[in-house]
C-alpha cells in the first residue's frame, strides 16, 4: 500500500513539474507554479527558509521522500528503471554495493564551493531540478511543440482554430548539447543501476542523506522472519540493503518501498525508530560516523544558506525575409526584477523555467562560458512587452523577483544605441521612424539629419534617461541581418518607482 501511495504522489508531482516546462499558455504556472518553488536548491537560493525547513523536517521524519516523490529527476529515473525492469529476467537485477563516499562528498564540496564563489555554471550542472528542466525544455519541449503544431494543422483543415501554432527552434546550441548529454548519462545509469545518479552525483541527495540517517520512520528488516532470500536486496534500486547483516543504509535509501512490497515473508516493515529494536536504532550500525556526518551536514547547509543571502519567415507577398542576428552587447540583458547582473547570476540555477514560459521568445540560455545556460534577453524573435511579468512570476530561486506590470514600466534594464551606418535612412535613403513609432516609453525621437534643412530625412535619437530597454525598437527595426538600433544591458538596473 505504501508503495502504491508513493507512486501516485510521485506521478502527480512529476506530471505537474514536467507540464510547467511544456505548457506555453501559462495555465500550468498559474495553478502549479508552487511545484518549482518547493524544489530544494531553488528554495535555498531564494532564501525560502520555510520550504527548506519543511523539506529537512520531512527527511528527518520519513527519510528521503523528497527524492522519491517531489524531485522530478528522481521520479524520471524511477520511470527509466521500471522500463528496464520490464525486460525478461531483469525484474530483480540490483545488487548490494558500497557507498562511493569519495565521489559523493567530493562532488558536494565542488557544488558548495561553486555556489559560494558564484560560479553557478558548475552548480547548475549538478543540481537535479535544473538538469531536469533543461532536459524537458531542450529535448522534450520541441517534440511537444511539434505535436501541438500537428494538432493546429489538423484543426485548421477541419475549419477550427483551437490550437495556436508554436515556432520550434534551438535557443542555445551549447545548452542543447549539455541537456542531451545529461539525458544520456541519466538514462544509462538509471537503466543499468537504478538510483546511481541520486546516490553518487546529486548534491541535493547527498545533503538529504545526512538527515535521512536519523529519520524517525524507516524500512527495517525483522531478522526473525527473514529467510535470506535476497529478493528485497535485488529489488532495491538504491543498492543499500545488506541482507547478510540484515541492515539498510539509510543515507542512500530513497523510501521507494519496493523492498517492503517484494518481501513474501513479512520481514520488511516501515516503522518508527523506537520500534526497531536496539540493533536497528543506530543508523550507522552502532558507530559514531552518523553523528559526524550530521555535524558536517549542519555546517554545509548553514554555509550554503548564509552565502546565498547574497518570427515569421515570409512576408505577406511570400517574399523571403532575412532573419535577424543577435548583436554584440556591451553587457548582457536580464529581465526586470533581476535587480542586477550580480544578483541574477548568483541566484539563477539555469533551470530554464522562465525560458519555457516567455511568451515573446525573448529569453534564451546564454552561450557565454561565464554565464553558460543562464537565461539572457535578446530581441531577434520578439520584444519584452511592459505588460508581461511571466518570468518574475515563475522564477523559483529568487533570481528574478516578482514585480507587477506597473512596476516593470519604471525599471530600466538596458539602453538603446543607434548604429547610423546600418539605419535604412542613411543606408537606403528612405524615411522610416519605425523605432520611434513603437517605443512604449517615448524614448526615441526623430530629428533631421541636417538640422538646417527642414526637408532632410529624419534619423532616430535616443533619450537614455527614458529608455527602459524593452527592445521594441530593436525587434521592429527593418534593417537586416543586424538591427540599426540595439539594446545594451545595465549592470545595475535603475528603478524609478
Secondary structure, 3 states (H helix, E strand, C coil): CHHHHHHHHHHHHHHHHHHHHHCCCCHHHHHHCHHHHCCHHHHHHCCCHHHHHHHHHHHHHHCCHHHHHHCHHHHHHHHHHHHHHCCCCCCCCCCCCCCCHHHHHHHHHHHHHHHHHCCHHHHHHHCHHHHHHHHHHHHHHHHHHHHHHHHHHHHHHCCCCCCCCCCCCCCCHHHHHHHHHHHHHHHHHHHHHCCHHHHHCCHHHHHHHHHHCCCCEEEEECCCCCCCCCHHHHHCCCCCEECCCCEECCCCCCCCCHHHHHCCCCCEEEEEHHHCCHHHHCCCCCCCHHHHHHHHHHHHHHHHHHHCCCCCCECCCCCECCCCCCCCCCCCECCCCCCEHHHHHHHCCCCCHHHHHCCCCCEEECCCCCCCCCEEECCCCCCCCCCCCHHHHHCCCCCCCCCCHHHHCCEEEEEEEECCCCCHHHHHCCCCCHHHHHCCCCCEEEEECCCCCCCCCEEEEECCCCCCCCCHHHHHCCCCCCCCEEEEEEEEEEECC
